[in-house]
Amino acid sequence: MLIEQEVSGDIEELTALFKQSPEKTEQAIQRALSKLSRWAERQVLRDISRRMKVSQKVLKELNRIRVRLNKSYGRKERYLTIWIGINEVGAHRLGNPRQTRRGVRVGSHSFWENSFLMQPVNASRELIFERKDNWQHRYQQSKRSGRWMWMGLPLEKKTVRIDREAETSLAKISPLLVNRFTDLLHQELNYVFKIASSIEP
């Protein structure tokens, strides 16, 4: 899921206004765009973190949020692209899972009743599973130990949806991007043409 927001704004007008110093103008534009990119990423991370009740650190480790600056081919428009991966997230990734008598708890907010922790052969850590509604006892060989045993199958790995939170967060930030870019651009132009110029040898 992604949005592309044109943030060119009054770049052309400013470029014409400061045409005597195109390099400084371009430097201000690039600095403003870079700051806008970092700001947008922080805002999206913070909003999804609050909605999902998951730390921003966990979301960053999932590498689900990416912000890029793009320029249209052969034209002068600049775009900020915000991409959020919306594949469901394994419930075990939301914190430190703890097995209880009633199920599995992750962090202080998420709880899955009747679930349990189990480490599959191809996994590096324990995952959260739950028996499906149509589960039955089946006698089969364990992939981990090689022993034959009765198992309650089939199982389902517990996951958490992220698409709804992502859609809401993107809709929330989209109308703010242009105004934020304008503010940052004015700050950077002020720096380049006043402060930086005053300290040049």
N, C-alpha and C positions, 0 to 999 in steps of 0.2 A: 504494500500500500504506500502510495507516495503522493505528494503534491509538488507542483512547480509554480513558484510565485515569481512573477517578473518584478525585479527590484531596481530596474533602470531609473524609474522616477524622472528626476530632472537632470540626469547625467549629461545628456546632450546639451542642455541649456548651460549647465555649469562649465562644460568643456569649452563651449563658445565664449563664455564669460571670462574664463582664464586661459584663453588660447595662447597667450604669450608665455605660459608656463605649462605646457602639456604634460611634461614628465611629473611635475609636482601634483598636478590634478589627477593623473592616473595613479600615482602613489597613494593619494588620499582615498580614491575610489577602492583600490585593492585592500587597503587597511580597513575601511569601513565594511566591505564585504566579508573579510575574514572575521571581524568582530561580530558581524551579524550571524555568520555561520555558527560560531561558538555560542552565542546567545540563544539561538534557536534550538540548538541541541540541549542546552541546559533547561530551557523551558519545557521541551517535550519530555525529557527525562523526569523532571520534577513532577509534571502533571500525571504521567502514567504511573510513576512511583506512588503518588498519593491515591490514585484511583484503585490500583491493585494492592495497595498496602504492602509494597515490597521496596526494599532499599534501592536507591539509585545505583549503588555499587553493583548489586546483583544484575540490574538491567544492563549496565555497561558491560559486565562480563558476558552477558548473553549475546552481545554484539548485534542487537536487533535495530539499533537506531543509527542512521548514517545521514550526514548532512554534506552536501556538495555544492560548490559554486560552478555554474556553467555559463558559457557564452555562446549564443546562437551562431551557427556557421555563416560567415560572410555578412553578419549584421552586428549591430551594436547593443542589442538587448542582453541584459544579464539576468540570469535566473538562479534562484536558490531552490535546490531540490532537497526535500526531506523524505527519506525512505524509512519505513518501519516494517521489519519482517513480522508477518502475522501468523506464521505457523504456531500451533499450540506449544506451550512451554511445559516441559516435564515438571510436575508438581514438586519433585525433589530439589529443583533448582531454586526454589523460592526461599530457601533457608536451610536450617539443620533439622531434618526429619527426626521425630521422636516417636517410638512405638508406645502406645498406651493400651490399656485393656479394651478401650472402645474403638480404637482405630489409630490413625497416624496424625500427628500434629506437626505443622511446619511453621516456625516462627511463633508469633503470638496471636495471629489472626486466622490462619487457615487450618481447617480440620476436616479429615475425611473419615467418616464413621465406617467401621467394618473393613477398613483397608489394612494393609500390612506391608512391612519392608522385606524386600528380597533382592539379592544381587544375582542377576543373570550371568551366564557364562561370558557373554561379550561386553559386560559393563564393568566399569572401574569402581563403581560404588553402588550402594543399595538404592533401589528405585521403589516407588510406591505403587502397589498393585491392589486390585480389587477383583473379586470373583464376579463374573457376569451373572445376570439374572438366571440364565439357563444352565448354570454350572452343574456338573455332576462329578461324583468320585470316579476317577479313572485309574487303572493300574498300568503304569508305564515306567520307562526307564528315565531316571534323572539325568539331564545333560551335564550337571555339575559333578555329581558323585558317581554316576554310572550305575547306581543301585536301582533296583525295581521297587516301586512304592506306590501307595495310593495317593492320588493328588486330586484336589478340587479344581477342575478345569471347565471351561476356558477362563483365562485371566485377562485383565484389561489394565494397561498402565495408565495411571492417573495423570491427566494433563490439565493445563489452565489456558483458557482462551485469552488472547490479547487483542483481537481485531476490533472489538467494540471500544475498548479504551483508546486504541490507536486512532480510530476514526474520530472520536470525540476530541482528542488532543490536537489532531491536525486541524480540525474545523475551528478550534479555539484560537490557535496561533496564527492561522492564515491571514486574517484581517489586520494583524498587528505588525506584519513584516515590513510593509512599505514605510509606515511611520517610524519604526525603529531604525530602518536603514537611513531615512532622511536625517534623523537626529545624529546618528553616528557619522554620516558623511559631513555634516556641518562641523562636528567636533574635529574630524580629521583635517578638513580644509583649514579650519582655524589654526590647527597645530602646524600644518605644513607651511602656510603662508605668513604666519605671525611668529610662532615660537621657534620653529626650526630655522626659519630665515634669519632670525635675530642672533642665532648662535653660529651661523655659518662663517668661516674665516674670510 
